[in-house]
Amino acid sequence: MAKHKRKPMRRPKKNRTDRSEVLQTLLIINAILVTVKTILEIIEKLS
């Protein structure tokens, strides 16, 4: 186990965690939208 190579990142003050959380939620929303879009396209092709 290489524990010394990478220390667990200490959470910086709110600013950074908030930004990364927002980015994560945006990525998730984006992925959901893309999935819905492709599903709708597939349904259109099938019907």
N, CA and C of each residue as an Amber inpcrd file, in Angstrom:
protein
   141
   0.8380000  -1.1980000   0.0000000   0.0000000   0.0000000   0.0000000
   0.8770000   1.2540000   0.0000000   0.7120000   2.0640000  -1.0200000
   1.4980000   3.2980000  -1.0920000   0.7030000   4.4250000  -0.4520000
   0.8480000   4.5290000   0.8540000   0.0610000   5.5520000   1.5380000
   0.7390000   6.9060000   1.4940000   2.0740000   6.9040000   1.4400000
   2.7720000   8.1760000   1.5610000   2.7730000   8.9570000   0.2550000
   2.6290000   8.2610000  -0.8560000   2.7050000   8.9630000  -2.1370000
   1.5890000   9.9880000  -2.2760000   0.3790000   9.5780000  -1.9230000
  -0.7430000  10.4960000  -2.1130000  -1.4800000  10.6790000  -0.8010000
  -1.3150000  11.8330000  -0.1970000  -2.0460000  12.0990000   1.0440000
  -3.5020000  12.3550000   0.7010000  -4.4050000  11.9360000   1.5640000
  -5.8230000  12.2610000   1.3230000  -6.0000000  13.7700000   1.3350000
  -6.6320000  14.2780000   0.2980000  -6.7630000  15.7280000   0.2010000
  -7.6130000  16.2550000   1.3430000  -7.0670000  17.2510000   2.0400000
  -7.8760000  17.8850000   3.0870000  -8.8570000  18.8060000   2.4100000
 -10.0800000  18.8040000   2.9100000 -11.0920000  19.6560000   2.2910000
 -10.7080000  21.1160000   2.4830000 -10.5730000  21.8410000   1.3920000
 -10.3290000  23.2740000   1.5420000 -11.5950000  23.9690000   2.0300000
 -11.5050000  25.2730000   2.2310000 -12.6870000  25.9910000   2.7290000
 -13.8190000  25.8820000   1.7220000 -15.0080000  26.2530000   2.1850000
 -16.2410000  25.9940000   1.4310000 -16.1380000  26.2990000  -0.0610000
 -15.4630000  27.3760000  -0.4020000 -15.4300000  27.8250000  -1.7840000
 -15.1800000  26.6970000  -2.7670000 -14.1250000  25.9270000  -2.5220000
 -13.7140000  24.9290000  -3.5100000 -14.6500000  23.7380000  -3.5400000
 -15.0500000  23.2520000  -2.3800000 -15.9240000  22.0760000  -2.3670000
 -17.2470000  22.4160000  -3.0400000 -17.7800000  23.6030000  -2.7530000
 -19.0360000  23.9980000  -3.3840000 -18.8920000  23.9650000  -4.8980000
 -17.7840000  24.5390000  -5.3960000 -17.6120000  24.5930000  -6.8440000
 -17.5390000  23.1850000  -7.4260000 -16.7930000  22.2970000  -6.7880000
 -16.6610000  20.9430000  -7.3340000 -17.9990000  20.2080000  -7.2540000
 -18.7530000  20.4540000  -6.1750000 -20.0620000  19.8030000  -6.0710000
 -20.9830000  20.3000000  -7.1730000 -20.9550000  21.6130000  -7.4240000
 -21.7800000  22.1760000  -8.4990000 -21.3760000  21.5620000  -9.8300000
 -20.0670000  21.4590000 -10.0650000 -19.5950000  20.8640000 -11.3180000
 -20.0880000  19.4320000 -11.4470000 -20.0200000  18.6850000 -10.3390000
 -20.4730000  17.2920000 -10.3870000 -21.9560000  17.2140000 -10.7320000
 -22.7700000  18.0410000 -10.0670000 -24.2080000  18.0010000 -10.3450000
 -24.4700000  18.4020000 -11.7910000 -23.7320000  19.3970000 -12.2880000
 -23.9130000  19.8000000 -13.6810000 -23.5820000  18.6450000 -14.6180000
 -22.5010000  17.9340000 -14.3320000 -22.1290000  16.7900000 -15.1680000
 -23.2170000  15.7330000 -15.1400000 -23.7560000  15.4680000 -13.9490000
 -24.8080000  14.4560000 -13.8160000 -26.0370000  14.8780000 -14.6130000
 -26.4430000  16.1540000 -14.4580000 -27.6150000  16.6550000 -15.1890000
 -27.3750000  16.5370000 -16.6870000 -26.1730000  16.9230000 -17.1200000
 -25.8300000  16.8430000 -18.5380000 -25.9540000  15.4080000 -19.0390000
 -25.4010000  14.4590000 -18.2690000 -25.4640000  13.0550000 -18.6720000
 -26.9140000  12.5960000 -18.7800000 -27.7370000  12.9900000 -17.8020000
 -29.1490000  12.5920000 -17.8300000 -29.8210000  13.1530000 -19.0740000
 -29.5630000  14.4310000 -19.3690000 -30.1820000  15.0490000 -20.5450000
 -29.7720000  14.3230000 -21.8190000 -28.4970000  13.9970000 -21.9380000
 -28.0180000  13.2880000 -23.1300000 -28.7100000  11.9360000 -23.2420000
 -28.8290000  11.2250000 -22.1150000 -29.4760000   9.9120000 -22.1410000
 -30.9240000  10.0410000 -22.5840000 -31.6420000  10.9930000 -22.0010000
 -33.0490000  11.1940000 -22.3700000 -33.1530000  11.4960000 -23.8610000
 -32.2600000  12.3610000 -24.3410000 -32.2850000  12.7320000 -25.7560000
 -32.1080000  11.5050000 -26.6380000 -31.1170000  10.6730000 -26.3220000
 -30.8720000   9.4930000 -27.1510000 -32.0470000   8.5300000 -27.0720000
 -32.6210000   8.3650000 -25.8810000 -33.7750000   7.4670000 -25.7400000
 -34.9220000   7.9650000 -26.6090000 -35.1740000   9.2730000 -26.5740000
 -36.2510000   9.8360000 -27.3920000 -35.9730000   9.5990000 -28.8730000
 -34.7260000   9.7770000 -29.2880000 -34.3820000   9.5460000 -30.6930000
 -34.6280000   8.0940000 -31.0730000 -34.2500000   7.1690000 -30.2060000
 -34.4580000   5.7430000 -30.4810000 -35.9500000   5.4550000 -30.5990000
 -36.7390000   6.0150000 -29.6920000 -38.1900000   5.7900000 -29.7330000
 -38.7510000   6.3210000 -31.0500000 -38.2840000   7.5000000 -31.4670000
 -38.7680000   8.0660000 -32.7260000 -38.4330000   7.1450000 -33.8920000
 -37.2350000   6.5940000 -33.8920000 -36.8350000   5.7120000 -34.9860000
 -37.6710000   4.4360000 -34.9860000 -37.9770000   3.9240000 -33.8000000
 -38.7300000   2.6730000 -33.7150000 -40.1780000   2.8670000 -34.1460000
 -40.7700000   3.9890000 -33.7800000 -42.1960000   4.1750000 -34.0760000
 -42.4200000   4.5320000 -35.5420000
